[in-house]
Amino acid sequence: MSKPLTHRVLETLHKNPGLSVKEISELLGISVERARNLLYKLKSSGFVERAGKGYMLTERGARFLEYLEKSRKSASPERVETSSGQPVESLGRPAQVTLVETPVVESASRRELVEPRYTHLDVVEELKRKVESLEKRVESLERAVRNLEQAMQTRQRRAESIVLEEPVMFYSDAVNKYGQVYVERLISEGRVKKIGALVVDSEFYGEFKAKFPIKIQEADKLSHHEKILLDEMRREAMVVLFAGKEYRLLET
């Protein structure tokens, strides 16, 4: 069973703290924009934090990763063995077991045939018990996963009440979603920056500024949010096209 992408991001940062968005995207084989959005949501949920130019797990993120690993291990199928030592998968088809007959017993007056004894019956019963035990554990795990999903949804709703839904939003959309008082408070606290008709997450804005100068042929490779921000910065005369070759930042 493959691991969810969020699990893989947490695992990658656990093994390689300080990775940048681009490095994570390359290791996981996903786009830079998708990696950035995942990290943005994980940061909003308190599972990762900035570490220089990259990211690392928080203590909360490490505990959550440990929980995910234990949950996967507890869902692994168990094995039982026949009396000959041949393994039998608890969720698969029982292995064939040879029927063993007891020998013919001689008596003084006549030959008595003892009824055949099927040794596989004990194995089958043991297998049934193992399957029932595993089913109960799976049910318990499913309940735990549902509880975790509900907790994550609750956490996400709380996170959305604290940060912007996306790193770049139109000011009017943000006001409609969160209310003008709240958006203006974010701006005054420096958590978001107003650029023309946009409001931009301050951290995202800082990462984008670090990319300048941007060669004109590289502009098409920018993410959706970066392109929106670049266009608005040009309209606000914060960026100019120099010699028709590259975009330069005028703002200090």
RACOR-V662826 format. One record per pair of residues at least 24 apart in sequence whose C-alpha atoms are under 10 Angstrom apart, sorted by the first residue. I is the first residue (numbers start at 0). GAP is how many residues later the second one is. If there is no record, write none. Layout:
# RACOR-V662826
i = (I,I)
gap = (GAP,GAP)
This chain:
# RACOR-V662826
i = (0,0,2,2,2,4,4,4,5,5,5,5,5,5,6,6,6,6,7,8,8,8,8,8,8,9,9,9,9,9,9,9,9,9,9,9,10,10,10,10,10,10,10,11,11,12,12,12,12,12,12,12,13,13,13,13,13,13,14,14,15,15,15,16,16,16,16,16,17,17,17,17,17,17,17,17,17,18,18,18,18,18,18,18,19,19,19,19,19,19,19,20,20,20,21,22,23,23,30,31,31,31,32,32,32,32,32,33,35,35,35,36,36,39,39,39,39,39,39,40,40,40,40,40,40,41,41,42,43,43,43,43,43,43,43,43,43,44,44,44,44,44,44,44,45,45,49,52,67,70,70,70,70,70,71,73,73,73,73,74,74,74,74,74,74,75,75,76,76,76,77,77,77,77,77,78,78,78,79,79,79,79,80,80,80,81,81,81,81,81,81,81,82,82,82,82,87,87,88,88,88,89,89,89,89,89,89,89,89,90,90,90,90,90,90,91,93,93,93,93,94,94,94,95,96,96,96,161,162,162,162,163,163,163,163,163,164,165,165,165,165,166,166,166,166,166,166,166,166,166,166,167,167,167,167,167,167,167,167,167,167,167,167,167,167,167,167,168,168,168,168,168,168,168,168,168,169,169,169,169,169,169,169,169,170,170,170,170,170,170,171,171,171,172,172,172,173,173,174,194,194,194,194,194,194,195,195,195,195,195,195,196,196,196,196,196,197,197,197,197,198,199,199,204,208,208,208,208,209,210,210,211,211,211,211,211,212,212,212,212,212,212,212,212,212,213,213,213,213,213,213,214,214,214,214,214,214,214,215,215,215,215,215,215,216,216,217,217,218,218)
gap = (71,75,65,66,69,25,30,33,29,32,33,35,36,59,57,58,61,62,57,26,29,30,33,48,56,29,32,37,38,46,47,51,52,54,55,56,46,50,51,54,55,57,58,44,45,35,41,42,43,44,48,49,42,43,44,47,48,51,41,42,39,40,41,34,37,38,39,40,31,32,33,34,35,36,37,38,39,31,32,33,34,35,36,37,30,31,32,33,34,35,36,32,33,34,32,31,30,31,192,189,190,191,189,190,191,192,193,189,131,168,187,129,130,125,126,127,161,163,164,115,118,119,122,124,125,114,117,116,111,112,114,115,116,118,119,120,121,107,110,111,112,113,114,115,109,113,153,154,77,67,70,71,73,74,69,60,63,64,67,59,60,62,63,66,67,58,62,53,54,57,49,52,53,55,56,48,51,52,43,46,47,50,42,45,46,37,38,40,41,42,44,45,36,37,39,40,35,39,38,41,42,36,37,38,39,40,41,42,44,36,37,39,40,43,44,39,26,29,30,33,25,28,29,24,24,26,27,24,28,29,38,27,28,35,36,37,36,33,34,35,59,25,32,33,34,35,36,37,38,58,59,24,25,26,27,30,31,32,33,34,36,37,56,57,58,60,61,25,28,29,30,31,32,56,59,60,24,25,26,27,28,29,30,58,24,25,26,27,28,29,25,26,27,24,25,26,24,25,24,34,37,38,40,41,43,33,36,37,38,39,40,32,35,36,38,39,30,31,34,35,30,25,29,24,39,40,42,43,39,37,38,27,34,35,36,37,26,27,28,29,32,33,34,35,36,27,31,32,33,34,35,26,27,29,30,31,32,33,25,26,28,29,30,31,28,29,28,29,27,28)
